[in-house]
Amino acid sequence: MAVGKLQASLELAGSTLSHHLKALVIVGLVAQERQATTLICRANYEMMRGIVDFLVAECCADACDCAPAEAAQSSTDAGARGERA
């Protein structure tokens, strides 16, 4: 997405958006590419999935009702069929 379009849709000051985008670029969550005079930002979904997977594994490790979506769905499907997960 073009930075100008992102700024308009978020209604943020340019300096504020620039500050946050810089941090996201530094950690690899966003990649930037210049196309002529337009700066394009692209989300790094693989990196984001890795962070979410880490948070689920580490933050929910001690919670008994917190499981990855796939495991939770398997349990729900098995329960609906009267099986144990």
C-alpha positions as CSV (number, residue, x, y, z in Angstrom):
1,M,0.0,0.0,0.0
2,A,1.3,3.5,-0.8
3,V,2.4,5.4,2.3
4,G,0.2,8.4,1.3
5,K,-2.9,6.2,1.0
6,L,-2.1,4.5,4.3
7,Q,-1.7,7.9,6.0
8,A,-5.0,9.1,4.6
9,S,-6.9,6.0,5.7
10,L,-5.4,6.1,9.2
11,E,-5.7,9.8,9.5
12,L,-2.2,10.1,11.1
13,A,0.4,12.8,10.9
14,G,3.1,12.0,8.4
15,S,5.8,12.1,11.1
16,T,3.9,9.7,13.4
17,L,3.3,7.2,10.5
18,S,6.9,7.5,9.5
19,H,8.1,6.7,13.0
20,H,6.0,3.6,13.3
21,L,6.7,2.3,9.8
22,K,10.5,2.7,10.4
23,A,10.2,0.5,13.5
24,L,8.2,-2.1,11.6
25,V,10.8,-2.1,8.8
26,I,13.7,-2.5,11.2
27,V,12.2,-5.6,12.8
28,G,11.2,-7.0,9.4
29,L,7.4,-6.9,9.7
30,V,7.1,-4.4,6.8
31,A,9.1,-4.1,3.6
32,Q,9.3,-0.9,1.7
33,E,9.9,-0.4,-2.1
34,R,10.1,2.9,-4.0
35,Q,8.2,3.0,-7.3
36,A,9.1,6.3,-8.9
37,T,8.0,8.9,-6.3
38,T,5.7,6.6,-4.4
39,L,6.8,4.6,-1.4
40,I,5.0,1.2,-1.2
41,C,4.8,-0.8,2.0
42,R,4.2,-4.5,2.1
43,A,3.4,-6.6,5.2
44,N,5.6,-9.6,5.8
45,Y,2.9,-12.1,6.7
46,E,5.3,-15.0,7.2
47,M,7.1,-13.0,9.9
48,M,3.8,-12.0,11.5
49,R,2.6,-15.6,11.6
50,G,5.9,-16.5,13.3
51,I,5.3,-13.9,16.0
52,V,1.7,-15.1,16.6
53,D,2.8,-18.7,16.7
54,F,5.5,-17.8,19.3
55,L,3.1,-15.8,21.4
56,V,0.5,-18.6,21.4
57,A,3.2,-21.2,22.3
58,E,4.9,-19.1,25.0
59,C,2.1,-16.9,26.4
60,C,-0.5,-19.7,26.5
61,A,1.8,-22.5,27.6
62,D,0.4,-22.6,31.1
63,A,-3.3,-21.9,30.1
64,C,-5.3,-25.1,29.9
65,D,-7.9,-23.7,27.5
66,C,-5.5,-22.0,25.1
67,A,-4.5,-24.1,22.1
68,P,-3.5,-23.3,18.5
69,A,-6.4,-22.9,16.2
70,E,-5.8,-26.2,14.4
71,A,-5.8,-28.2,17.7
72,A,-8.9,-26.3,19.0
73,Q,-10.7,-27.0,15.7
74,S,-9.8,-30.7,15.9
75,S,-11.2,-30.9,19.5
76,T,-14.4,-29.1,18.4
77,D,-14.8,-31.5,15.5
78,A,-14.1,-34.6,17.6
79,G,-16.5,-33.4,20.3
80,A,-19.3,-32.8,17.8
81,R,-18.8,-36.5,16.7
82,G,-18.9,-37.7,20.3
83,E,-15.1,-38.6,20.2
84,R,-12.3,-37.7,22.5
85,A,-9.7,-35.4,21.0
